[in-house]
Amino acid sequence: MENKNIVATIYLKDGQAVKGIDNPEPLDDVYHLARLYNDSGIDKIIIFDLSNDDEEHEKNINTIRNINRNVEIKVCAGGDINRMEDIKKFIYAGCLQVILNGAKPGSMELAEEASKRFGKDRILVSVENVNFVFKHKEEMDENFHELLLLNAKVLDAIENITNVPYVVCFDTFDQARICEVLKRENVRGIAGSFINDPQTNIMEIKSQLSTCGIKMDNFEPQLKWDDLKKNSEGMVPVIVQDYRTDQVLMLAYMNQEAFETTIHIGKMTYYSRSRNELWTKGMTSGHIQYVKSLVADCDYDTILAKVSQVGVACHTGNPTCFFNNIVKKEYMEKNPLRVFEDVYQIILERKEHPKEGSYTNYLFDKGIDKILKKVGEEATEIVIAAKNPDPEEIKYEISDFLYHVMVLMAEKGVTWEDITQELSNR
């Protein structure tokens, strides 16, 4: 049985998050909101573009692109879709799926074209009543991966018409009703205004639904507290790392209550030995640590936590508690991801702040045609080198090619995050 999903919704107006389709009141910073959803246990984000003209549409597309660069969970987008080109824009902005409006004329024709072009697993449709589904019941399964059912009252009627899975919207959290609905075979998840509320504890909701027998993507520990070896104070030290960079952020301690609270709420919780009390990191400062993983070492006496850190980890205002150098030896970085990102950042720096005599600036000054010519030349050099019996030559040609590709990426505003996300989607 697949996990059921908790789906959040973001409404975009003029590049900013607003409260709803009919409520233009601004919400929290849209990127902060998306990161919150990403870290707090949300399984997927649906973004609705509420633009009224092409200029606003492009602004919202750019916002969606930046959101996708900063989150790892699935993002689906819709709104202001009138032609195939609009669907392509959402997908090229990094969205895993595109959602069409069933109430809009021509949606099925667009769905047929898009499902053939991108695959039906990338095409969704939102419906508020049975009209669209009933009219196109023969074509639904062939063209749609999922429905977003905006009106839970028509759930039974929809079930009698189509087998396409759906996400159901609820205005409030009625645990008994939601449990009953999620147990239905074709219901894939829930959405609704209460989920969108940044104050909602998503992990708490998942825990409550799990007690009803609903399979959720939440923390089910493979090790219990009793499996761990405690120190003389009955606690276990926890080393905390940033899950994206692997930077060590801090060292703290857990007792049993802190351990179980961390797993239950999905936020790092420790026991303060100086204050003799439980504390969830960031409850006062706002510098919350959202859990990505907890791993015990070989002796079961230390926990390694990988977290998404909001703000800084250290009470001094430093990003990490470890900043007092004792000794340091220079070394050559060989981590591929870090090298690529470092070189890319240097290229961006050259673009923003030109340096006299820089070859990179020469390419930018000459423009896109020169950059493309060099990319083509270097690609040809790779082909020639690959035919050479000396394996060393191809190493240099690939390096030249990748450098020029990164110049092209910088010129066109494409990041390594965009590339790796697209590869992950595939």
Secondary structure, 3 states (H helix, E strand, C coil): CCCEEEEEEEEEECCEEEEECCEEEECCCHHHHHHHHHHHCCCEEEEEECCCCHHHHHHHHHHHHHHHHHCCCEEEEECCCCCHHHHHHHHHCCCCEEEEECCCCCHHHHHHHHHHHHCHHHEEEEECCCHHHHHCCCCHHHHCCEEEECCHHHHHHHHCCCCCCEEEECCCCCHHHHHHHHCCCCEEEEECHHHHCCCCCHHHHHHHHHHCCCCECCCCCCCCHHHCCCCCCCCEEEEEEECCCCCEEEEEEECHHHHHHHHHHCECEEEECCCCEEEECCCCCCCCEEEEEEEECCCCCCEEEEEEECCCCCCCCCCCCCCCCCCCCCCCCCCHHHHHHHHHHHHHHHHHCCCCCCHHHHHHHHCHHHHHHHHHHHHHHHHHHHCCCCHHHHHHHHHHHHHHHHHHHHHHCCCHHHHHHHHHHC
